[in-house]
């Protein structure tokens, strides 16, 4: 399976425990689709360079995941349906 970088910004109005639960739900979604989470870097709450969905800061999380190629569309759909996530960036890891 191909590895992907998943960068997410979680709403800043959540506390740390709720943000961790959102990260756990994302990891569970990856595993439910037959993928694997290799690493998870929680950078914490950071100020954004510009306003995103009405927020000027958010919890930053960067994960290295692998998902079967036929499940990527479903995974992206699940990310969009999560109300606690305000922005995602999902890119293919070239050197993995």
N, C-alpha and C positions, 0 to 999 in steps of 0.2 A: 504494500500500500504506500501511496505517496504521503509525504509529511507536509503539513500546512502550518503556517503561523496564524494564530487567531488572536487579534487584538480587540478587546472590548472595553467600552466605557460604560460604567454602571452609574445610575442616578445618584447624585450626591446626597439626596435627602434620606437615604437609607443609613442605618448604623452599620458598624463593622460586621456584626453577626449576620445581619440581613444580606450584606454584600457577599459574605462568604457562602451563604445559602444559594445565592444566584450563581456563583462560580461552581458550586457543587452540582446544581441543576444542569449547567452547561456540560460539565464532565459526565454526568449521568446520561445526557442526551447523546454524547459521543459514543459512550460504551453501548447504549441501547441500539445504536445503528451499526454496531460491529466494529467500531473504531477503538483507538487507544489514545490516552493522554500521556505524553512523555514528560512534560514539565509544565509548571504553572508558576509564573512570576507575578505576584501581586505587588504592584508599585504603590498602592495606597491612593489616597485622595490627592489629586493634583489640579492645579488651575489650568484651564484650557486657553489656547491662544485666541479663540474666538467662540462666540456663543453657538452651542449645539443643542437643538431642541429646547431652547429656552434656559439652558444651564451654562454657567461659566466655569464650573469645575465638575469633577467626577472621579469615581474610583477606576483606576487603570489596571487592567489585567492582560498579560500576554501569555498565551499558551501554545505549546507545540503539540499538535495532534495529528493523528492519521485516521482517515475515514475512507471507506470504499468509495470509489469514484461514482458509483450509481446511487449513492446515498447523500451526496453533497447538496443537491437541490433541496432535499427534505430537511437537512440540517440547517441550511440558510433560512428556510421558511420558519423553522422552530425558533431561531434566533430573533427573527423579526417579530414573532408573536409574543416574545417575552417583554412585558411592559417595563421591566426594571433596567433593560439595556437600552441606552440612547444611541449608541453607534458601534458598529463592528467593522473590522477589516480582516478579510479572510484571503490569504495569499499562499501560493504554492512555494514550498521551500525548495530552492533549486539545488543546493549542495547537500541535501540530506539523503 
